[in-house]
Amino acid sequence: MKVLLLGSGGREHALAWKLAQSPRLTKLYAAPGNPGIAEHAECVALDPANPHAVLAFARDMEVGLVVIGPEAPLVAGVGDLLRDNGVLVFGPDATAAQLEGSKGFTKDLCTRESIPTAAYARVTDIAAARAALTGFGLPVVIKADGLAAGKGVVIAMTADEADAAIVDMFDGSFGDAGTEVVIEEFLTGEEASFFAITDGTAVVPFGSAQDHKRVGEGDTGPNTGGMGAYSPARVLTPELEARAMAEIVEPTVRAMAAAGMPYSGVLYAGLMLTADGPKLIEYNARFGDPECQVLMMRLEDDLLDLLLKVAEGRLGESTPPRLADTVALTVVMAANGYPGTPEKGGAISGIAGAEAHGAKVFHAGTALAGDTLVASGGRVLNVTATGASVADAKTAAYRAVDAIAFPSGFCRRDIGWREVERESNGTA
């Protein structure tokens, strides 16, 4: 089967790497791809968020399945046009992708379906936002309603910080994403990421992870798209995972189907594990990045077979995906300046040496300048390794990081720190 993978980041490199292992795959295309993805796929100059261009390519190349990696093509309606023209696709339609594309949409759904989440207010101008703030304590969470590349969230510790965040969002710091703002109650607990795949009717779990959003060690500094992750997140116990499925994910899938916008694809629930149980922070309508990288390292089943069952509406025939008992951990190597303006063009070497240590290096924001691999984005590499424990996987990942020469880049050195502490204290 020929497959077209849309996207160019570390998540898509991990998907390409795993798809390439399927005996059912005859040809893998990637649009636009990156130098790492090019090791597994033919990269094509195609705008992944242009529905008509994607459809034309899929028809011309007789593609059997289109796999949508990032969020932009989803909200642009790529999945809609493909399905309308008989092309199988993994990823939701635009109306269903509102679960990620509009935080307010998701919060309203949670209210209607009694899905546990933080108290909130939706506002469309600065005056309304300032008035709504009086109903919240501190700290308070300020979110741009739309897509903001994982960076449209501010946890304001003071009233001045909250006001500044509101002004920034409505003044255009996050573009169209900030035309509406959601103000949320600050939830206390530990965050975990939970994944499920669904064909709109059947839904099965796809593992857990814990991401590290803050740019600085000890979870300090501004939010980013993610500086590293590990899987599984053992803080999300089997009992809590069952509650997340029953109280959050399954009611969402049922509600979307009942509303005439069935959700098909992967549903990524960002959870806060509170004293009252798991509560939904927000949904993503695709595999997380860098969570996808650690999930693919642990996946023991044929990824193409799983995605086809979702696309064909046959997920009910499937058992939950098998994930290895080992831990996978990934460290993001980012360009200096990230999450602000990243320094592009910095040379990178040593990836082969890093992989000689048993790690897998997924390309996120890389390009070729002649024969030289260079940084082309904020998050540049995802250095990923496995081990019997989080501590073992962390040691292996950082051994590989240290084999890579990237003078204009940086990384956090403490990915997995909470779980490493629990392991050392015997509480994991």
C-alpha positions in Angstrom: 0.0 0.0 0.0 1.1 3.5 -0.8 0.9 6.0 2.1 1.2 9.8 2.2 2.3 11.3 5.5 1.6 15.0 6.0 4.0 17.0 8.1 7.7 17.9 8.7 8.4 17.6 12.4 9.7 15.1 14.9 6.3 13.6 15.3 6.2 12.9 11.6 9.7 11.4 11.6 8.6 9.0 14.3 5.5 8.1 12.4 7.5 7.6 9.2 10.1 5.4 11.0 7.3 3.2 12.4 5.2 3.1 9.2 8.3 2.0 7.2 8.5 -1.1 9.4 5.1 -2.4 8.1 5.2 -5.3 5.6 2.1 -3.8 4.1 3.8 -0.6 3.0 5.0 -0.5 -0.6 5.8 3.3 -0.9 5.8 6.1 1.6 5.6 9.7 0.6 6.0 12.7 3.0 4.9 16.3 2.4 7.0 18.2 3.0 9.1 16.0 5.2 12.6 16.7 6.5 16.1 15.2 6.1 15.4 12.5 8.8 12.0 11.6 7.2 13.8 11.3 3.9 15.6 8.2 5.2 12.2 6.4 5.1 10.1 8.3 2.6 10.1 10.2 -0.7 9.7 13.8 0.3 7.5 15.9 -2.0 7.1 19.7 -2.3 3.4 19.9 -1.3 1.6 22.2 1.1 0.1 19.8 3.6 -2.6 22.3 4.6 -3.9 22.7 1.0 -6.8 20.2 0.7 -7.0 20.3 -3.1 -3.2 19.8 -3.6 -3.2 16.9 -1.2 -6.2 15.3 -2.9 -4.6 15.7 -6.4 -1.4 14.1 -5.3 -3.1 11.2 -3.6 -5.1 10.5 -6.8 -2.1 10.9 -9.1 0.1 8.6 -7.0 -2.7 6.1 -6.2 -2.2 6.6 -2.4 -4.2 4.2 -0.3 -4.0 6.1 3.0 -3.2 9.7 4.0 -1.8 10.1 7.5 -2.2 13.7 8.9 0.5 14.5 11.4 0.1 18.2 12.5 -2.9 20.1 13.5 -3.0 22.8 10.7 -4.1 20.4 7.9 -6.8 19.0 10.2 -8.5 22.4 10.8 -8.0 23.3 7.2 -10.3 20.5 6.2 -7.8 18.2 4.5 -9.5 15.2 6.0 -13.0 16.4 4.9 -12.0 16.7 1.2 -10.2 13.4 1.1 -13.1 11.5 2.7 -15.6 13.2 0.4 -13.6 11.8 -2.6 -13.1 8.3 -1.3 -9.6 8.5 0.0 -8.8 6.8 3.3 -7.4 9.2 5.9 -6.2 9.0 9.4 -7.2 12.2 11.2 -10.5 13.9 12.0 -12.5 16.3 9.8 -12.4 20.0 10.5 -15.5 20.1 12.6 -14.2 17.3 14.9 -10.8 18.9 15.0 -12.4 21.8 16.9 -11.6 19.8 20.0 -8.1 21.2 19.5 -8.8 24.2 17.2 -11.1 25.9 19.8 -10.5 25.6 23.5 -13.9 27.2 24.1 -15.6 24.6 22.0 -14.1 21.8 24.1 -14.9 23.5 27.4 -18.5 24.0 26.3 -18.7 20.3 25.4 -17.3 19.3 28.8 -20.0 21.4 30.5 -22.8 19.8 28.5 -21.5 16.2 29.0 -20.4 16.6 32.7 -16.8 15.9 31.8 -14.5 16.9 34.6 -12.5 20.0 33.8 -11.5 23.4 35.2 -14.0 26.2 35.7 -13.7 28.7 32.8 -15.0 31.8 31.1 -14.9 32.6 27.3 -14.3 36.2 26.4 -13.9 38.2 23.2 -12.5 41.5 24.3 -10.2 43.0 26.9 -13.0 44.6 28.9 -14.9 41.3 29.2 -11.7 39.5 30.1 -10.9 41.9 32.9 -14.4 41.6 34.3 -14.3 37.8 34.1 -10.9 37.7 36.0 -12.6 38.9 39.1 -14.3 35.5 39.4 -11.0 33.6 39.5 -8.3 33.3 42.2 -4.6 33.3 41.6 -2.7 31.7 39.9 -5.0 31.8 36.9 -4.7 30.3 33.4 -5.1 32.5 30.3 -5.4 30.6 26.9 -5.7 31.8 23.4 -8.7 30.0 22.0 -7.2 28.8 18.7 -4.1 27.1 17.5 -0.9 28.7 18.8 1.8 26.0 18.3 1.6 24.9 21.9 2.6 28.4 23.2 -0.8 30.2 23.6 -1.0 29.4 27.3 0.0 31.7 30.2 -0.1 30.7 33.9 -0.4 34.1 35.6 0.8 34.2 39.2 -0.3 37.8 39.8 -3.1 40.1 38.7 -0.6 42.2 36.7 0.7 39.1 34.8 -2.9 38.0 34.0 -3.8 41.5 32.7 -0.6 41.6 30.6 -1.4 38.1 29.1 -4.9 39.2 28.1 -3.6 42.4 26.5 -0.9 40.4 24.6 -3.5 37.9 23.3 -6.0 40.5 22.1 -3.3 42.7 20.7 -2.3 40.0 18.3 0.7 38.2 19.9 -0.9 34.9 18.8 -2.6 36.0 15.6 -6.1 34.7 14.9 -5.7 32.3 17.8 -6.2 35.2 20.2 -9.3 36.7 18.8 -11.1 34.8 21.6 -9.6 34.0 25.0 -10.4 31.3 27.6 -9.8 32.1 31.3 -9.5 29.0 33.5 -9.3 28.0 37.1 -5.7 26.8 38.0 -5.8 23.1 38.8 -3.5 21.6 41.3 -1.9 18.2 40.6 0.4 16.5 38.2 -0.1 16.5 34.5 -0.1 13.5 32.3 -0.9 12.8 28.6 -3.3 10.1 27.7 -3.8 8.8 24.1 -6.7 6.9 22.6 -7.5 6.0 19.0 -11.1 6.0 17.7 -13.0 5.4 14.4 -15.9 7.5 15.7 -17.6 4.6 17.4 -15.0 2.2 19.0 -12.3 3.7 21.1 -9.2 2.0 22.6 -6.3 3.4 24.7 -2.9 4.1 23.1 -0.7 4.6 26.1 0.4 7.5 28.3 3.3 9.9 28.5 4.5 12.9 30.5 5.6 16.0 28.7 7.8 18.8 30.0 6.4 22.1 28.6 8.5 24.7 30.4 11.7 25.7 28.7 13.8 25.7 31.8 15.0 22.9 34.2 12.8 22.3 37.2 9.8 23.3 35.0 10.6 27.0 35.0 10.3 29.7 32.3 7.8 30.1 29.5 5.8 27.3 27.9 7.0 25.7 24.8 5.8 23.0 22.4 7.5 20.5 24.6 11.2 20.0 25.7 11.0 16.3 26.3 8.8 13.4 27.4 8.8 9.9 28.7 6.3 7.0 28.4 4.6 5.4 30.2 3.5 8.0 32.8 3.2 5.7 35.7 1.5 8.4 37.8 -1.5 7.7 35.5 -2.2 4.4 37.2 -4.4 1.7 35.6 -7.2 2.8 37.8 -6.8 6.5 36.8 -6.5 5.5 33.2 -9.8 3.6 33.4 -11.4 6.7 34.9 -10.0 8.9 32.2 -11.5 6.6 29.5 -14.9 6.3 31.2 -15.3 9.9 32.4 -13.5 11.9 29.7 -12.5 10.2 26.5 -15.5 7.9 25.9 -18.1 10.6 26.7 -16.4 12.9 24.3 -16.4 10.4 21.4 -20.1 9.7 22.1 -21.0 13.4 22.2 -19.2 14.1 19.0 -21.0 11.3 17.2 -24.3 12.4 18.6 -23.6 16.0 17.3 -23.1 14.7 13.8 -19.3 15.3 13.8 -17.9 11.9 14.6 -14.2 12.0 15.6 -11.9 9.6 13.8 -8.1 9.5 14.6 -6.0 9.9 17.7 -7.4 11.8 20.6 -4.8 13.2 23.0 -6.1 14.2 26.4 -4.0 16.5 28.5 -5.0 15.6 32.0 -4.4 17.1 35.5 -4.4 14.4 38.1 -6.2 16.2 40.9 -7.3 15.0 44.4 -10.7 14.5 42.9 -9.4 12.4 40.0 -8.3 13.1 36.4 -9.6 16.4 34.9 -9.3 17.4 31.2 -6.9 20.3 30.6 -7.3 20.3 26.8 -7.5 18.0 23.8 -5.1 17.6 20.9 -6.5 16.2 17.7 -3.3 14.4 16.7 -0.3 12.6 18.3 1.6 14.9 20.6 5.0 16.2 19.8 7.3 14.9 21.4 5.0 12.3 23.0 4.5 10.6 19.7 8.2 9.8 19.6 8.2 7.9 22.8 5.0 6.1 22.0 6.3 4.9 18.6 9.5 3.6 20.4 7.3 1.4 22.6 4.7 0.3 20.0 5.0 -3.4 19.2 2.1 -3.6 16.7 2.1 -2.7 13.0 1.3 1.0 12.9 -0.1 1.0 9.4 -2.5 -1.8 10.2 -3.8 0.1 13.2 -4.3 3.4 11.3 -6.0 1.5 8.5 -8.5 0.0 10.9 -9.3 3.5 12.2 -9.7 4.9 8.7 -11.9 2.0 7.5 -14.1 2.1 10.6 -12.9 -1.4 11.7 -11.4 -0.5 15.1 -14.0 -2.5 16.9 -12.2 -5.6 15.5 -9.0 -4.6 17.2 -7.5 -5.1 20.6 -5.7 -2.2 22.2 -2.3 -1.6 20.7 0.6 -3.5 22.4 3.2 -1.3 24.0 6.5 -2.6 25.3 7.0 -2.7 29.1 10.2 -0.7 28.7 10.4 3.0 29.2 11.1 5.4 26.3 12.4 8.9 27.0 13.1 11.7 24.5 15.1 14.9 25.0 14.4 17.9 22.7 17.5 19.7 21.4 16.3 23.2 20.6 17.9 26.2 18.9 19.2 29.0 21.0 16.4 31.7 21.4 13.6 29.2 21.5 10.7 29.6 22.4 11.2 33.1 21.2 13.1 33.7 17.9 15.3 30.7 17.3 18.8 30.9 15.9 18.6 29.1 12.5 21.4 27.8 10.4 23.5 26.2 13.1 25.4 23.2 12.0 24.7 19.8 13.5 26.9 16.7 13.5 27.3 13.4 15.4 23.9 11.9 14.9 25.4 8.6 13.7 27.5 8.5 16.8 24.5 9.1 19.0 22.6 6.3 17.4 25.6 4.0 17.8 24.8 4.2 21.5 21.4 2.6 20.8 19.3 5.8 20.7 17.1 7.0 17.9 17.4 10.6 16.8 14.2 12.0 15.2 14.6 15.2 13.2 12.2 18.0 14.1 13.5 21.3 12.7 16.4 20.4 10.4 17.4 21.2 6.8 20.4 20.5 4.5 22.7 23.3 3.5 24.7 21.5 0.9 25.9 18.5 2.7 25.6 20.0 6.1 22.7 19.4 8.4 21.5 22.6 10.0 18.8 23.9 12.3 15.8 25.3 10.6 13.3 25.6 13.5 12.9 26.1 17.2 12.8 22.4 18.3 15.5 20.7 16.2 16.1 17.1 17.3 14.4 14.6 19.5 17.0 12.3 21.0 15.2 9.2 22.1 16.2 6.1 24.1 14.7 3.2 26.0 15.5 1.5 29.3 14.1 -0.7 32.0 13.3 2.4 34.1 13.0 6.1 33.5 16.4 6.6 35.1 17.9 4.0 32.7 16.2 5.6 29.6 17.3 9.1 30.8 20.9 8.0 31.1 20.9 6.4 27.6 19.2 9.5 26.0 21.7 12.0 27.5 24.6 9.8 26.6 23.4 10.1 23.0 22.8 13.9 23.4 26.4 14.3 24.5 27.5 12.6 21.3 25.8 15.3 19.1 27.6 18.5 18.2 25.1 21.4 18.0 26.9 24.5 19.3 23.9 26.9 18.7 21.5 24.6 20.5 20.5 23.7 24.0 18.4 21.2 26.0 17.0 20.6 29.4 19.1 18.1 31.4 16.3 17.0 33.7 13.7 15.2 31.5 11.8 12.6 33.6 12.9 14.2 36.9 9.7 13.6 38.8 9.6 9.9 37.9 13.3 9.4 38.5 12.8 10.8 42.1 9.9 8.4 42.6 12.0 5.5 41.4 14.9 6.4 43.7 12.5 6.8 46.6 10.8 3.5 45.9 7.4 5.2 45.3 7.2 4.7 41.5 
